[in-house]
Every structure is written in structure tokens, then in C-alpha cells.
Amino acid sequence: MDRVLQAERDALAVVAECERLSAAELEQARQRRRTILERTQARIVALHARAAQALERGAAEILERHLRSATAEVEQLADPQRRHAALERLVVRLTTAEGGAGVGR
């Protein structure tokens, strides 16, 4: 009978040790999961930041191109010779049958 009771105590001790080891491994797994999640979130934040910077650069480049284009057009319109030539072409278009379909006749 003593051997049976001792065997039961030994078995209970083994079960308790297994439970303790399992709990420790479970906690380690949870910590690894937290670490992975934190690194993943940091990577996502970094990717979003890089994407936002790229979008800002692209928008700034587009705006700069539009400004340069508008500046060039303003400079062209400010040139008296170009303006005069454009007005002459407009007059011809408006006063000829082909250009203005008889407008001004």
C-alpha cells in the first residue's frame, strides 16, 4: 500500500512539474507573440511614414511642374510680340470664312 501511495505522490509531482513547465513555455510563447506584434507594428508605421513621404515628394514635384508651366505661360503672354501675334491670328480667325465661319461679316 505504501508503494502505491508513493507512486501516486510521484505521479502527482510529475504532473505538477509538467504543468509548471507548460505554464512557463506558454508565457514564453506569449512574450514572443508580443515581441513579434510590436516589431510588426513598428514596421507598418515605418512603411506608412515612407509612403507618406513619397506621396508628399510626388505631390511637391507635380506642384513644382505646374508652377513652372504656369510661369512659362505667363512669361509668354507677357511678351508683347507674342501677344500681338496671337491677337492677329485671332482676328484672322474671326474675320475669315474658314476661320470664323463668317463671323464679323
N, C-alpha and C positions, 0 to 999 in steps of 0.2 A: 504494500500500500504506500509506503514512503517513497518507493521508486516512482510510482505513478504520480504522486503529488509533486515530486521533484521534477519529473518530466513535464508536468503541466506548468509549473513555475518557469522552467527553462523555455518552454514554448511561448508562454506569455511574455517573457523577457525578449525573445527573438522577435515576436510580433511588435512589441513596443519599440525595439530598435529599428525595425523596418519602417514603422510609422514615423519615427523621428527622422530617419534618412530621407524618406519620401517627402516629408514636410520641408526639409532643407533643400532638396532638389527642386521642389515646386517653387520655393521662394527664389532660388537662383534663376529658374526659368522666367519667373515674373520680372525679375530685375533685368534679365537680358531683353525681355519684351519691351520694358520701359526704355531701355537704352536704345534699342532699335527704333522705337517710335520717336524718341527725341531726336535722333540723328536724321530720321526720315523727315520730320517736320522742319528741321534746320535746313535740309537740302531743298525742300519745297519752297521755303521762304527765300533762300538764295536764288533759286530758279526764277521765282516771281520777281525778285528785285532785278535780276539781269534782264528779264523780259521787259520789265517796265522801263529800264534804262535804254534798251534797244528801241522801244517804241518812242520814247522821248527824243532820242537821237534822230530817228527816222522822221518824226514829225517836224523837228527843227530843220532838218535838211530840206524837206518839202517846202516849208515856210520860207526858207532862205532862197530856194529856187524861184518861188513865186514872187518874192520881193525883188530879186534880180531881174526877172522877166518884166515885172511892172515898172521897175526903174528904167529899163531899156525902152519900154514903150513910151513912158513919159518923156524920156530924152528925145525919142524920135518925133513925138508930137510937138516938142518944144523947138525943134529945128524949123526955122521959118521957111526954108526952101522945101523941105519935105511937106510941111503943112500946105504951102502954096500948090505944090504938085498934086497933093491929094484933093484939094479943092477944085483944081482944074479937071481932074479925072471925074469928080463928082458932077461938075457942071456938064461935062460932055455926056455923061451917062444919063443925066436928067433931061437933056435938051435934044437928044438924037432919038430917032425912031427905034433903032436897035437897042440902045442903052436904056431908055426910059419909056418905051412904048408910046412915044408921042407926048409925054408929059411936058408941059410948058409951051406947047404949040398953040 
